[in-house]
Amino acid sequence: MNSEIITIIREIEHLQERLNANHQIIFSKIHNIQSSDRRLTVFTQLFGILDRAKMGFEYSHFSLNSEEIKASMFSGLTNDEFIQRVNSFIHFIAIEMNHAYFSVIEAFLRQILRVSAKNSPQNFWELKESILKTLNLQQWAEFLRFYSYIRNTQHNNGLFFPSDQKDVEVSYKGKIFPFICAQKIEFLNPDLRLILVSDGNSFVYDVCTSEKIIALPYIPDPSHFEYTPISEV
């Protein structure tokens, strides 16, 4: 388990490096961009979410290797119970990382549509279609379609409940993923979650650098003061 946690931590660090790089590129591409501009703060938010997830995985790693932590915080548990507790925490971190990460992206997309198309659909399916059409980002159709079905399970306690009550098979990264109505999906493991996070980063960058969005002088973020800067620019 320790080697798996270390692999996840290293992948998160790599994703943070990419977020930081994209933040810097956007800063250099838009003349006189303000630090409170949403095209910068979205990367700050995403970086922070990954940072908190990384801290959770690091805590899990140290817990597994520290008799002191085990004795002080998990006294009275058998070794199997201790491992189960840590496993549950790791699972929780992975789920919450994805939830928080894509909640930020969804809120970002809604704001982008408000400033570019003067509207923001309530339905996520309509939201993704509007983003693809308005910003000419059809290359992201597969990613957004796959995520929209993942999102459905997030809002149904892990089960897939489409409005039409039909099963679907979705292609993503060269693989076919089955979504069976009223059934739990079994394929959403940590590796796939990290792939989604990675694609989410690249997608946000393409949104920010799309012709309509990069040309805007300023996109305000009233909550920017709540985020910890990812770097000095």
N, C-alpha and C positions, 0 to 999 in steps of 0.2 A: 504493500500500500504506500509506503514511504516514497518509493521511486516514482509511482504514479502521481503523487502530490507534487514532488519536485518538478516533474515534467509539466504539470499544469501551471505551476508558478513561473517556470521559465517561459512558457507560451504566453502567459499574461504579461510578463515583462516585455516580450517581443511586441505584443499588441500595443502596449503603452508607448513603446518607442515609435511605432508607426503613427499613433495618434498625435504624439508630440511633433513628428515630422510634418504631418498634414496641417497641424496648427501653424507651424512655421511657414509652410508654403502659402497658406491662405493669407497670412500676415504680409508676406512679401508680394503677393499678387494684387492686393487691393490697396490702392494708394490712400494713405492717411486713415486706414481702418482703425476704429476705436477698440480698446480692449473689451468694452462692453458689447461689442457687436455679436449677434447671435451666431454668425458664421465662425467665430472664434470660441465663444463660450460653450457651444455644443461639444467641442472636442475636450474642453476643460471638464465638463460634466462627465463625459464618457470615461475619461482618464481617471477621475475620482472614483467612479463606480468600480472600475477594475482594481484600483488601488485598495479599496476596502475589501474586495473579494480576495485579493492577494494576501492581505493581512489575515483573513480568516483561514485560508489554506496554510499559511505559515504557522498560525497557532495550532492547527491540527497536526502539522508535521512535528512541531516541538512537543506537543502533548504526547504523541506516540513514542517520543524518544526521551521523555523526562519522567523519571520515577518521582521526582518532587511534585510535579504538576499532578501526576496520577494520584499520589498520596493525599495531596491537599484538596483537590477538587473532585476527585472521583473515588474517595475512600468508601469502602463497603461494597463496591462493585466487583464482580468477578472479571477476569480478563476478557471473557467473551462479551460481557455486558459493556465493558469499557470500550472495546473495539466497535461494538454496535452503536454506542453513543457517539463516538467520533465519526463513524460512517454516516450517521444521520445528520450530523452537523455539516459534513462535507457536501452531502446531497442538498441540504438547505442552502448552503452558500452558492452552489452552482445554479440552483433554481432562481434564487433571488438576484443573482448577478444578471441572468438573462432578462428577468422581469424588469428590473430597474433600467438596464441598458436600453431595452427596446421601448420602454415607456418614454425615455428621453427622446429617442429617435422619432417616435410617433408624435410627441408634442412639437418637436422641431418641424416635422413635415407639415403639421397643421398650420404652424406660423408661416412657413414658407409659402403655402398656398394662399394664406390671407394677404400676403404682401405681393404675390405674383399674379394670382388669379382672382383676388378679392373675394374668395370664398374658401371654406374648409368643410368638406363633406363630413357628416357625423359617422357614417358607416365606413369601417376600415377598408373594405373592398373598393368602395368608391374613392376613398382617399388615395389608395395606391394607384388606381387607374388614372386619377386626375394628375398625380405627380408624374407618372410615366408620360402622359400625353403633353402636359403643360411644359415640362422641362426636356422633352425628347430624350428620355432615358430608358428606351425599350430594352436595352441590354440587361436591365435589372428586373425584367418581368418575372423570370424564373425564381429568383431570390425572393421577391416580394410575394409571389403566389405561395411558395413553400412556407414562408414565415406567416402568412395570413392563416394557414391551416394550423400551424403551431400555436398561434395566438388564440385560435378557437379553443384549443385544449386548455390553455392557461386560464380561460374564463369559464371552464366547465370542470374544474377539479381534476384535470388530467384526461378527461374523456373527450372524444370528438363528437360534437353535436352540431352539424351544419343545418341551416334553415330548411334545406330541401330533404333532409334525412337520408341522403344518399352517400354511399361509400365513394371514395376517390383514390386514385393513384397519382402521385405527384413526382415529377422528375426534378432532381436537384443534384448537382455535381456528378452527373453521369449515372446516378442511381435512381431506382424507383422506390418510393416510400408509400406504403399503404396507410390510408386513413379510413378506418372502419367505423361507421356510425355507432355511437353508444359504447365504443370500446376504447380502452386505454392504448396509447401509442407506446411501443416498447423500444423504439430505436433512438430516443433522444438521450444519448449518453453525453458525458463531459466533452468528448472529442467533437461531437456534432455541435454542441452548444458553443464551443470555442470557434468552430468554423463559421457559425452564424454571426458571432461577435465580430470576427475578422471581416466578413462580408459587409456587416453593418457599418464598420468604419470606412471601408472603401466606397460604399454607397453614399454615405453622408458627404464624403469628400467630393464625389461626382455631382451631388446636388449643389454644394457650395460653389463649385467651379463651372456649373452649367451657364450657358450664355445669359439667360435672364437673371439669374441670381447673383452672379459675380459682378454684373453691371450696376447693381443697386448701391447707392452711396452709403446706406446705413440700415441695418436691421436691429432694432433695439432688443435688449434682454433686460427687463426690469429686475430680474432676480440675480443678475450677474454677481452681485456682492456676496452672495451666499456660497460661491464656489471657491475652492482653493486653487490658485493659479498652477498650471502644470509646469510652467517655466517662465523665466524672464525673457521678454522679447524687446 
